[in-house]
Amino acid sequence: MNPTTEPDSTQASIRALAFYLPQYHPIPENDRNWGAGFTEWRNVARSLPRFRGHEQPHLPSELGFYDLRVPETREAQAELARSHGIEGFVYYHYWFSGRRLLDRPFREVLESGRPDFPFCLCWANEPWTRNWDGLAHDILVPQEYSPDDDAHHLRALLPAFRDPRYIRVDGRPLFLVYRAGHLPDARATTRRWRELAAAHGLELHLCRVEGMPGEEGDPREMGFDASVEFAPVWARLGTPLGRTRWARRLQRL
């Protein structure tokens, strides 16, 4: 994370967190869109090398082709992460105007109190499209925004923010937004979130994820406290290079 102010070198410490993709379990929406039983494992297993030295597919080792509906799998993931110096998970959170998708693993983590492992949330606020089939404009699940939904969304997040395992920065729950540039008025949204959280006795630490062209710069201008650099950082390609055939192929890997 890139703080917006210079940290105190006597107190600053780095905590390694891992992004957590919950698409390793089937849901009805993916069954309809991609075929019965679809999970991210289908994409993993069918990966092919595209150039010399490109080692694909990368098949799972310690935990095998796991299913995130299984509590023992989630416990094993936490133990594996802890043993490698990872201090918490950043769960991708899918919210579409009150509709939650791929939420079962995190919901069960929250309700059960297990695994006893720190976490926070990252709102993956992109519409679901047929990108994998090259049809980026074929929208499967739209992502829409409104002031009322901002409030509804924040209220829905309160149980997670109050969980003792939830990762905090200086006592403030850490919440990431993957595509802050998609928010119609990011400053208004973050202001509403902060005001509503304050009414419930919470002060938020909001982070904007950076990775796409046009989403770099001072996060405070959009109402965020800090930014998180996401890899691969497509913005580093530059606009002209980003339009080349090579760049398009890279994005499909």
N, C-alpha and C positions, 0 to 999 in steps of 0.2 A: 504494500500500500504506500502511496505517496502522500505524506501529510502535507497540509497547506502551510504549516509553520515549522520552524526549525525545532527538532526535538531536543530535550535536555539529555545530553550524552551520558549523564550520570544515572538516568532513570530509564532511558529508552531500551526496549528489548524487542527482538523480532520473534513473532509467533508464526510458525509455518502452518498454514491452513490448506486443505485440499477441497477443490470444487467437487461436488457430489451430484452426479447425474442419476436421476431416479428411473430412467427408462429401461431398466433391466427387470421389468415385470410387465405382463400384458395388461392392457386396458381395452374396453370396448371400442373407444375411438380409434385406437391404432389397429384393432382387428378390422374395422370397417375400411380404413384408409390404406392399409398395407398388407392385409391378409391375416387370417386367424393365427393367434399366438405370437404375433410380431413383438419382438423386443429389440433393443440395441444390439443384442448378440447376433442377430441376422446380418447386420451391417458389418460387424467385426469379423465374422467367420467368412464372409464372401469377399473380403478385401483382397486385392491382387497387387503385386509389385508393378510399379509404373516406370521404373528406371533401374539401372544397374546399382545394386547395393541397397535398394529399397526393400526392406524386410517386412513383408506382409504375407499373411495376416499375423497380428500379434494376438496369440491365443492366451487365455487366462492360465495361471499356474496354481498358486496356493489355494484359491477358493473355487476354482473351476468355473463352469458356466452357471453362476449362482442366480437365484431368484430373490429379489429384494422383499418379497412377501414373507420370507422365512426369518423369524427373529434371530435364530442362531447365526444366520449369515450376517446380519447387521452387527451382532456382537463380535463376530470374527473380524469383520472389517475394522471395527474400532480398535481391536487389539492389534491387528496388523499395522494400522496407521500409527498407533501409539509406539509400537516397537521400532518404527522408522522415524521417530521424531516429529510426526504430525500432531499438532495440538488441537485440531478441531476440523469439523466438516462445514463447508458452505453449501447447503442444500439448494439446488435449483427449485424455485417456487413458481408454479404456473397458475396464474390468476387471470381469468378472462371475464371481467364484469360480474364477479361473484361466482363464476364457475371455476372449480379447481380441477386440474388434471394431473395425473401421475403423483397424487398426493398421499396415497396409502402408506408408503414406507415412512415418510416423515410424520404423518398423523399417528401412526402406531408408535413411533419413537417418542413423540410428545405425550401420548396418553399413557404409555407403559412406564415411562421413566428410564427405559433401557434402549440402547446402551448408555451407561453413565459416561458420556463423552461430550465435550463442548461442541456447540454448533451455532450457526447463524444462517440467515436466509439471503438468497439472491433472487430477486424477481426477474425471471426470464421473460421480459415483456415484448416478445415478438409474436406476430401472428404465425400460426402453423400453416405451412404451405407445402406444395409438392416439390420442394427444392431438390430432393434426391432424384426426382425424375426430370429435372431441368425445367420444371414448370413453376417458376417462382411466383407467378401471379395467380396461380390456382390456389385460392385461399381455402383451407380446410377449417380452421378455427380463427375467426377475426379477433384482433386486439383493439378494443375501443376504450375511450377515456371520457370521464366526466367528473365534475366536482363531487357529486353524490357518491360516485364509485371510489374516489379517493378516500372519502370518509369511511365507507363500507369496508374497504380494503384494510385500512389501518386498524379498525375495530377487530377485524378477523385475525390480525397479527398479534393482538395483545396477549393471548395465552402463551404464544411462543416467546414473546419479549419478556414475559414475567417468569419463564422457566429458569431455575437456578443454573442450568447448564448453558444458557444462552450467552454467547460471547459478547463482552462489553468492552468499550474503549473509554477509559476514565469513568466507568460506571454507567455508560450510555449504551443501550442495545445497538449492535452493528447491523445495518440493513443496506444491502447492495441493490442497485438497479442496473441491469445488464445493458439496456438501450435507452439511456436517459434522453438521447436526442429524439426519440420517438414521442416523448411526452409533449403534448401540445403547448403547455406552459409549465416547464419544470419548476420554476420558482414558485408558482402558485401551488403546485402539487406538494412540493416539499414544505411550504409554509403551512398548508392545511394539515399535513401529517404531524408537523411539530406542534402545532396548536392543539390538535386532538390528543396527541400523546401527553402533552403537558397537563391537559385536563384530567388525565388518568395517572398523573404523578411520574411520568417518564420523560426523559430527555434523550433524543435520538442522536446517533452518529451515522450519518448518511453518506454512502460512498457511490460514486458514479464509476461504472466500469468503462475503461477506454480500450478500444481495439479497432474500431471502424473509422474510416476517414471522416473528419469533421467532428469527432467526439473527443478531441484532445483540448488542452487549455486548462484554465483555472476553474476547478469544479465549483468554487464558491459563487461564480457568476450564474450558476444554475441552481443555487440553493443547497449544494452538497458541501460536506465537510472535507472530503478527501476523494482521491481517485484510486482505482485499482487497474494496473496495466494487465490486459488480457492477451494471452498468446494463442495463435500467432497474431501479431499486431499488424493488421492489414493497412493501417494508416501509414506505416513506415514504407510501404511500397510506393506511395505517392500516386496522385491521380493518373498521370499518363501511363506509368508502368502498370497500375492496377487494371488498365483496360487491355493489356496485351494478352495474347493467346496463352503465354506462359503463366501469367497471373491467374487467368481463368482456370487453367488446368490445376494449378496449385490449390485453388480454393475447393476443387472437387476431390482432393485427396482425403 
